[in-house]
């Protein structure tokens, strides 16, 4: 899976958000308000230009969130990916 649009993640005064950048800003005009975990997912997906598997995405998150189990990370990741999919921001 990969992002359908190129996005930049920004942290302004503790508020994390993501916006489409470059030519993709014409495809998605909104802004996503994110928590830290969601920002990490967007960042990882953005770096994986050729895509990344769900399992590898969760494993990447596990390296940062060592206090959480694989299952906890997987559940949050699945929920957030569904939101991205529903917004047309994710390609399977």
Helices and strands as residue ranges (DSSP letters): E 2-3, E 7-12, E 15-20, G 22-26, E 31-34, H 36-47, H 54-64, H 70-86, E 90-91
